[in-house]
């Protein structure tokens, strides 16, 4: 329709004239999703909490790489006597000193006099590192396999479906523990798999089934779309159609799965460290809980409480933010 369309001016409630020939600027999926997400205050607060954990992780890495002597991240240094309760003031004689010093603890100290607060911060670095690399490995395996199964179908689809169905029948924690034990002290491309490296490789190699199944279903729904048919008519190769046309249109699904899967990887790392299959030389939340388990009989509760509180806050923030991100990016769940 040509001519003028009567519009509504929200500032003064007076109708204004808008040309019908003037193109209307639309929003992309990402721009519209971010606009919706910014309206959710609780989700943005949770995003800020997650960013604080990430910032602490980055600072720990930088302090280790550059050799910075930052007291907040120096968990090896004794800061007081053994088994000091949280929020207590104490006097102690540091090793090599001749004069007693007064100090104050926030989360108390362990049996070596090390700060529980510093160990908790360092544990965030361990858990986030494992969750990040495990998520990347699982995506690098699951997304291409799922896209190939959904696009080519036939015997390729049958083979991939048989593979992830077989892996899916094995209890997840048992499979992860088996991989973690087998990979320990192994060398892969010149890199020794030990500590957190063995943990996130084991998690990544065993946790790609869910994203593979999800991407397979999304590709099956979209492989006969008009833009795919147009790409075929223009002579595009199968690889170009998959990676240039199909996967970009399901990328929001990958992001949502990444945010929701991150929490499960953190929990898996804690379980493996608690069982002695994770990081043993440096603090981790699972190792802290395992060490504190034997001290509960002596009423030393603060190390377990600190690790549990850190896991709870991060998991809650990630779950709330992941749910909000899913609601904002998934077109089927839009309500505003």
C-alpha positions, 0 to 999 in steps of 0.5 A: 500500500502506498501513501501515508500510514497513520502512526502513534507518537508515544511521547505526546499521543498525537498521530504522526505520518510515516511513509509506507515506502520507508523500510522498517528496521528489524531486529536480529535474533541476537539483538532481540534476545539481548533486549529481552534479557536486559529486561530481566533484572534477576538474570542480569544480577546472576550474570554479574555474579558469574562474571565475578567468578570468571574475573577471579579465575582470570586474576588467579591465572595472571598471578601464576603466569606473571609470578605476582605476589598477590596475598589474596591468591597465595593459598600456600602461605600460612596466615594463622594458627591451625583451625581458626574459626571464621571471623576471629582475631588471633595472635600467633608466631609465624615461622622464622619470626621472633615476635607474635603477630595479630591477625584476622580470618574471614573463612577461618584456617585449615590444619596447616593454618592456610586461609580457607577463603583463599583456597575457596577462590582458587577452587573457583579457578579449578572448577571453571577451567574444567567446565569451560574446556569440557564444554568446548570439547563436547561441543567440538565432538557433538555438534559436527556429528549431530549435524552430519547425522541430521543432514546426510541421514542413511547409514551415517545417521544410523552409525552416529545414532548407534554410537551415542545410544550405546554411550548413553546407556552407560551410567554417566558418572561411571563412564566419566570415572573410567575415562578419568582413571584411564587418562591419568598420567597419559601423554597426548600430543606431548601434553601429560594428562594429569590433574584438571587436564585429565578431568576435563578431557574425560568429561568432554569425551563422555558428555557430547551425547546430549548436544549431538542428539539436539543438533541432529534434531534441529538439522533434520527440521531445517534441512528442507528449508528454503534457504537450504534448497536455494543453496543447493540450487546455487551449487553449494557443497554439503560442507558449506551448507552445513557450516555456513547455513545450517549451523549458524541458524542453530547456534543459539541452541548451542549457546543455550546448551553450553550455559546449562551444561556448564553447571553439570560439568562443575558438579562433575568436577567436584565429584571427581575431586572428592573421589580423588580423581581430580586435582590433588596438588592444588585446591579444588572445591571437591578436594576441600569437601573431602578434606573437611569430611574427616574434620567434622567430628572435631567441629571444624565445619567452615572449610566444607561450608565455604566450598559448599556455599561457593558451589551453591552461589555459582550453580544458582546464578548459572541456572537462573541465567541459563534459563533466562537466556533460553527463554530469550533466544528460543523463538518458541518461548517468547512471551513479550 
